[in-house]
Every structure is written in structure tokens, then in C-alpha cells.
């Protein structure tokens, strides 16, 4: 119900005396408020239609009328309907001027049109509109329920909602991170938020952007919000996988492989949307057994959506308490570790391992290595190699690539004394006398070089497994020379 609807109704004989500001005639009328108070604002609500005969305002002073209209605009009301006959034979000039100055629509009611007729007319139309809105809301909820029951995804349900209200809708989490969206904001500039009834532990909201100002959201989206919340809860809590069959087959094959990229593995990569000969990034997200599966799934979902802004291809596979993400086609110079960290600031209890590989040959071993690192809370980079990876990869091109990447920082030394020192240190089991005798260096020089090696490789040479890994890597690289 709009002010313009009253003016266009010939039975009411209402005359529009002041149009008001831009768009004021299209403001919805929520209810009628008959009043003769000089200051009715304590009894008014937003978009009320004020009905008055001006009995308490039989004055000629423009300032009194101006103050009266200014108070009405502070609510703001939808418009002012002034009845003639009881106290005024014609509209006060001061009232007309005040409404023009403040942009308030002013309607003139003839003496033979009682307020009761206007109120009944407005209430009837508002009731009809609310019934239509509620019916549209339940019909939309019923349709979305059928979609969900037939196995359609939450994204498809959002698409139907966006189409119904001709706006953009999105689900965001409690950190205002957008999980998924549908539609386009083409109907206007308004933005509204509707809380989804999803419980205290997982708070989600429905954002509506570009909604036309004439659409009342609550009656339409209230019922369907419950459907979205239920499907969201099922999606995050279900044990059924969300990954694609192609992505799952490829990642499972990587976990089972030994580093040699077989023809089926390359085909699986292509079918999953990857470039077999490109560079790879991997993110493994794990949670303890006592962690809520819904939270792990929600945070993993957030990371997957967020990484799509920095990588052209993002695929994932879900397992119990573990989600594996594979990415390719980096946009710009963003570091994968930096891109990942921002998605887990509110989930420090999760274990997130980041790994990068230069080839498909190396990817399988790197992925298995990263999986072995899952457990300790926090976001961290996987080591470039470990003993299990070296042993599992013997012999393979992937193992060679992994070993070369592990020792690559020592190449910055130029003549290779650091590499020679590491080789001697490992062969002589850390004996300072034997190492210094072989390399003709002082003990202080040896100590400096060992610290430098640990700094460059980011390893602890006091760890026996680390020493064994480096010894095997040196042997593999040396065999190629």
C-alpha cells in the first residue's frame, strides 16, 4: 500500500496537494494513525499515515506548522492526510509551505470522506498485501524444500531464492566471510541481513543485496530461511562427501601413488580440471576426533571459497576429520601460506598443513608427506622431504625433484662449501675432529657452517631422522651428477 495508491483511487476523492520529496509517494503505508495532538510523535511509527483535522492546530503562524511537519518527518511517516470541514474549510497555507519545505506528501480529504473510510480502505489493502506476501513466502519455502529433498545443492536453493526476489543473496558466517552466493544485485542499492536459525555454535546470516525497496523481505524470506538453515546444517554435518567424483578419484590416486605419474594419474588430473604439467599447491585441514564435524566442514568450506580468489583451479576431497585442497593457476604473486592463514584465525585448534610441488611427479610424495604432518594445531608449511617420503619414493622422478628442492638453498653458496660440510657432517656422524680434518677448517668455522645450513634448510640437524633424510637426499642428487 503506497501513498500513490490512495491518490489513484477515485472512490476516496483524495486530492494530492504536495508530492513530497523524490520517491515519497512510493513509500509503503504500514498503518493509519488518526491524531489531533500537536506532537503525535510518541504515538507514531515508521511509515504511518497520519490522519488529522487540525483541531489543535488552528493557527496561522508558519513556524508552528513547520515544527509540526518537522516532527512528523523525524519518524518518518509515510504521509499526512488532512481532513477538511471540522476545523478548517481549506488547507492552511502554512501547512502546505511546511510540507513543501520538508518533502512530506500532503493529502486533502474532502468533508464527505470520513477517516473511518480511509482507515478501512488502507487496512483492507494492507491485509491483502500481507496475505499475498505470506503466501508467496510459504510457496517459495515449499518449493525450496522440494529442491532440497530431491538432492539439489544449497547453491541451487539460493539460486531459486535469488530469482524469486530478483536480488543477490549470500550466506555468510559469523566472521562475515561469504560461503556461497547466487543472483545479481540489479534491483536497487539496498542491503539487508536476515539471521539464519542455525544454533549458537554456528551462526550464519543471509545477506540480500540490491533488493527493490518495494519488496518486504521478512514475510517472503522468513519461511525459506528455516529451509536454508536446515540444509546448511545438513551440509555441514552430513557424512556424505561434498567433493566431486573426479576430484576424489584424482586425490585418492595421489595418496596411493609412489611418485611416478602414471598415465591414469595424468588423465585423472585432466578430468578434475588440472594441468598435469603445472605447479601445484596443497592445503590439508585436519581436526581432532572431539572437534565438531560441522565446524571443520564450515572452516574448510570458507578456505575453499576464499582460495578461489587467488587460484584459478581449486578442488577438494573430504574424509573423516580431514579435508584436502589442491590448487593451481596462481593469480599474481600471492604466497599460498599467506593466503591460507587468514581463513583460520578463529580456529586455532585445527591442524592446517600447506605444501607446494613443482610437478606431478613430486605431488604424490609431497601430499603424503603433508598428511603425515597433520595433527599439531596451527597453520604451518610441510617440510620439503622426510625419511618416509624418501624411502617411499625410491626410485622415482618425484623423489629426485623432492631431494633437489630440499638441498636447493645450499646452492646459494657458490663454490659449495656448505654442501660439502653437510655431506662430511653426515658421513662422519657429527665428529668435529674428523670433519675438520677432512675439510681443513677450524672448529669455529664448522660451527658457523652448521648453523648456516640449519638456517637455510630450516631443519634441526640434532634430529636423527632429519640427518637420515638429508643423507639420502645428498646421495640421490649426487647419483645424477
QUIGI-V428811 format. One line per field, one symbol per residue. psi: psi as a letter, one per 20 degrees, with the letter a starting at -180 (. if undefined). A space follows every 50 residues. Layout:
# QUIGI-V428811
psi=???
This chain:
# QUIGI-V428811
psi=prhhhghiohhikppohpharpihijpqphrpnpqjqhnjhijrrpkqop pqikhjlmriohhggghghhhhiigqrhrpoopqgghphrpphhgggghh hikpppqpprhjnqhhgggggghgggggghghggghghhghgghghgghj jqrhhhghggghhgjlrpqqpqaijkpogqrqrqmiiaiqpqppppmjrh hnoqqopppkqpiipogghgigghhhgggghgggghiqiqqirqhggggg hhhghirjionrghghghgghijrohjaqqqqppoqqrhiqphhgghghh ggggghhiiiphppqrpqrojpppppqrmpobjppgghhhhiijhjmiiq opppqqqirhhhgghhghghhiipgpqrprqqqhqrghggghipqqhhgg ggghhgihhiiiieijhgghggggghhjkjogghghghilrqhhgggghh ggghggilroiiphhgghghgggggghhhi.
